[in-house]
Structure formats: C-alpha cells, structure tokens
Amino acid sequence: MSDKQVFFDPALEWISKKSGSEIKALTEGYEPPRAFTNKETGEQIQADFSFVSMGGARSFTEIALKSEKPRDLVTRWKLLSMMAGMKRGKLYLLTPKGHKMFTKKLVDVYNINAHIHSI
C-alpha cells in the first residue's frame, strides 16, 4: 500500500461532493484514470483520481504529499493541469495535514494552475 492509499477514502468523499459523474480512481472498485506518457522521459503519468463535473469538464485530483524529489511532482502536476485545462477541467491537489505549505510553495514557485484543498 502506498503512502497515498491512506488518504483515498477522504479524497473520494471530497470528490463525490464535487463530481457529476465518471469518478475514476487508482483504487479497487474503480476504473483507473487515463495515463499520459511524458514524451521527454517516456514516464507514464496517471492522476490518483479523475471525474467529470456537472458541466462535462474532466478534472484531475492528486493527493499531494511532501517529496524528496519535488521536481518530479512539478512535472507531474504541470502535465495534469495542462490536460485538465484542455478538457475544461481543473487540477485539484488534496493535502493532508502537514503537507499544505510544501504543496502551496511548489504551486506558487512553478506557477502551476491548481486548486489546493485540505483533507
């Protein structure tokens, strides 16, 4: 079980309040969200969750945890933000207690279009 798995239940609860339909998640009982391939590195990038809002926009949601490799998070979040924007959606970063300032700093420094919420 990954560190993020612990936060999936509160995240799904938050998403179900925002979502219109088609919740996809990297957890049992849900279809996985679409994966994107980074052309530079060949790395597969897949959001923790995706959902379609009432207006038909596809948004992506990530559980944002502190990392020893913040550059990897920046690359990941920028791609997911761009893909969400192409689908008229948004990138939501859900932060557990103790991770919000780290996330906010990365979003501000690297100008990532994301909405940060505590879970």
LUMMIZA-628790 format. One record per residue (C-alpha): z, x, y; residue in one letter; residue number from 0. Coordinates in steps of 0.1 Angstrom, whole numbers, plus 5000, padded with zeros to 4 digits. Layout:
<recs>
REC    zz    xx    yy  code  pos
REC     Z     X     Y     A  NUM
...
</recs>
This chain:
<recs>
REC    zz    xx    yy  code  pos
REC  5000  5000  5000     M    0
REC  4990  5014  5034     S    1
REC  5014  5016  5063     D    2
REC  4994  4988  5079     K    3
REC  4998  4964  5050     Q    4
REC  5034  4957  5060     V    5
REC  5021  4941  5092     F    6
REC  4993  4920  5077     F    7
REC  5014  4888  5074     D    8
REC  5025  4887  5111     P    9
REC  4989  4897  5121     A   10
REC  4974  4869  5100     L   11
REC  4999  4844  5116     E   12
REC  4988  4856  5151     W   13
REC  4951  4854  5142     I   14
REC  4954  4819  5127     S   15
REC  4966  4807  5161     K   16
REC  4936  4823  5179     K   17
REC  4909  4817  5153     S   18
REC  4884  4788  5150     G   19
REC  4872  4798  5115     S   20
REC  4860  4825  5092     E   21
REC  4890  4847  5090     I   22
REC  4882  4879  5071     K   23
REC  4908  4905  5062     A   24
REC  4914  4936  5042     L   25
REC  4939  4919  5020     T   26
REC  4940  4899  4988     E   27
REC  4927  4863  4991     G   28
REC  4903  4870  5019     Y   29
REC  4867  4882  5022     E   30
REC  4866  4917  5037     P   31
REC  4853  4921  5073     P   32
REC  4819  4937  5077     R   33
REC  4818  4975  5076     A   34
REC  4799  4996  5100     F   35
REC  4786  5031  5094     T   36
REC  4791  5058  5121     N   37
REC  4757  5075  5123     K   38
REC  4772  5107  5136     E   39
REC  4797  5112  5108     T   40
REC  4785  5088  5081     G   41
REC  4820  5074  5080     E   42
REC  4825  5037  5072     Q   43
REC  4844  5018  5098     I   44
REC  4859  4984  5090     Q   45
REC  4883  4963  5110     A   46
REC  4915  4952  5095     D   47
REC  4905  4916  5104     F   48
REC  4877  4896  5119     S   49
REC  4874  4860  5129     F   50
REC  4852  4836  5147     V   51
REC  4866  4818  5177     S   52
REC  4860  4781  5187     M   53
REC  4830  4791  5208     G   54
REC  4814  4810  5180     G   55
REC  4822  4845  5192     A   56
REC  4832  4871  5165     R   57
REC  4862  4892  5173     S   58
REC  4878  4921  5155     F   59
REC  4915  4928  5151     T   60
REC  4932  4961  5142     E   61
REC  4968  4969  5136     I   62
REC  4974  4998  5160     A   63
REC  4998  5025  5147     L   64
REC  5006  5059  5161     K   65
REC  4985  5086  5145     S   66
REC  4983  5124  5142     E   67
REC  4946  5120  5148     K   68
REC  4942  5098  5179     P   69
REC  4906  5109  5183     R   70
REC  4897  5090  5151     D   71
REC  4914  5059  5164     L   72
REC  4894  5062  5197     V   73
REC  4861  5064  5178     T   74
REC  4870  5035  5156     R   75
REC  4882  5013  5184     W   76
REC  4852  5021  5207     K   77
REC  4828  5011  5179     L   78
REC  4847  4979  5170     L   79
REC  4849  4970  5207     S   80
REC  4812  4975  5212     M   81
REC  4803  4954  5181     M   82
REC  4826  4926  5192     A   83
REC  4810  4926  5226     G   84
REC  4776  4923  5210     M   85
REC  4789  4891  5193     K   86
REC  4805  4878  5225     R   87
REC  4839  4886  5210     G   88
REC  4868  4909  5217     K   89
REC  4888  4937  5201     L   90
REC  4924  4928  5197     Y   91
REC  4949  4956  5189     L   92
REC  4981  4943  5174     L   93
REC  5010  4967  5179     T   94
REC  5043  4967  5160     P   95
REC  5075  4977  5178     K   96
REC  5073  5014  5189     G   97
REC  5035  5017  5189     H   98
REC  5025  4998  5220     K   99
REC  5028  5027  5246     M  100
REC  5008  5050  5223     F  101
REC  4981  5023  5220     T  102
REC  4981  5015  5257     K  103
REC  4977  5051  5267     K  104
REC  4947  5056  5244     L  105
REC  4930  5024  5256     V  106
REC  4936  5034  5292     D  107
REC  4926  5071  5289     V  108
REC  4894  5065  5269     Y  109
REC  4885  5032  5287     N  110
REC  4884  5011  5256     I  111
REC  4877  4974  5261     N  112
REC  4906  4960  5240     A  113
REC  4934  4934  5244     H  114
REC  4968  4947  5232     I  115
REC  4994  4923  5218     H  116
REC  5028  4929  5202     S  117
REC  5035  4916  5167     I  118
</recs>
